Amino acid sequence: MTAWLFVLVAGVLEIGWAISLKMTEGFTRYTPMIGYAACGLGAAFCLSRGMKLGIPMAVAYAAWQGVALVGTTVYDTTVARESFSLLRVGGIVLILSGIAALKMSMPDRDATNPGTEAIKQTMPAPTSVPTEKPQSP
C-alpha cells in the first residue's frame, strides 16, 4: 500500500508541476519556476520510491501519468475554462482502463515485503568469501 501512496503523491506533484509550467508563461515569470522545480523533483522522488517498493516501472509510470492526466484535465476545465467534451472524457476513461488492466496484471506480492519475490528471482545465489588474510612475504 505504501508503494501506491508514493505513486499517488507523485501524480499529484506532477499536476502541480504542469500547472507551474503553464504559470511560467514560457519561463518568462520566475516565481512559478520554484514550484515547477519543487514539484518536478518531488514527483520524480516519489515515483522512484514507489518503484523501489515493488511496483513495476511500466505500471508505476502509467498510474503516475493517469493521475496527472485526470488532475490536469480537471484543472483545465474548472480553473482555466478549457473546452470539455465527451470525446475527451472517453479518452481519459480508456487510458484509466489501461492503467487498471496493468495493475491487475501485476503478480501477487508478499504482503509484508512487496517485491521480495522479484528480488529473489533476480539475485544470484550467495558465494562464499575467503575469511583468511593473505600472508605477507
Beta strands, then each sheet from edge to edge (+ up, - down):
end
